[in-house]
Amino acid sequence: MTEQFNINQFNCSISGMGQTLIWAHGSTGSIQSEDAIGLYAWHRFPKKLQLIRYDAVGHGLSSAGKCVEDYLWPELANDMISIATHLSAPSELILGGQSMGSVTSLYAALKYPEKVKGLILMNPPTAWDARAAQVDIYPKMAKAARIFGGKGLARINAKHWGKMLPSWLINGHEHSVLGTLDGLKLMTRQTLDRLFRAAALNDLPNKQHIATLTMPTLILAWEGDKAHPIETAIELHKILPHSTLHIAHSIDDVNEWPKLISEFCLNNDNNGKER
């Protein structure tokens, strides 16, 4: 895919100048849905740093993938690095993302370690044995997507927030939490079918491979989310030799995350070493 890469296929947002953070959203999300919930406070991200955000293939305003393989996490990692390269980002990057975006960043760091000086892994999803135990869920999700489409799934999900997100997070962002569904509403039946079929094939990288990553890593997770269990975050913290883990137990904890992300990027703007 890299050889045929077309930056015009991707909806991108660029702000600031300097050390670059390239950020990837979660599955069925988008730039728009992240802005709608307001959790990330990107408008307060330091202007002395460059922030690159983009809609992943088939998400938001980016073009749809042509097959299931385009939605596999290692392929999304290729897209991430290609976007940075085509936008003339510095040779050394900080990569980060939420859920699917966090794994995209991991795969990109493994494939291009010389390009990555820091990682931010927010809400890493189910992984390894836990993911294998729920693999049968994804074909059912793909079937539902073919029947209801993005708008239909958004309506269904809006009625079942309690099973999807921590109650304290819903209460803390009750006026904006529905914004997380904005990305889903834009997705076609075909795209969602391919995305969920790919989800059945996706998993985090091998633990031994992850252990080879030596760049500073910030891991953020919240308690009470079955799709993003803190066990994944805790295990990643054990594996990654230079990682810091923050687990949120309340809305006040989550509200600190934008500051933690900014400080991490500022502190690692020094040839890949923490100041």
Secondary structure, DSSP 8 states (H G I E B T S, - for coil): -GGG--GGGS-EEEE--SSEEEEE--TT--HHHHHHH-SS-GGGS-TTSEEEEE--TTSTTS---SSGGGGSHHHHHHHHHHHHHHTT--SSEEEEEETHHHHHHHHHHHH-GGGEEEEEEES----HHHHHTTTTHHHHHHHHHHHHHHHHHHHHHHT-GGGTS-HHHHHHTTTTGGGGGHHHHT--HHHHHHHHHHHTT-----HHHHTT--S-EEEEEESS-TTS-HHHHHHHHHHSTTEEEEEE-SHHHHHTHHHHHHHHHHHTTTTT---
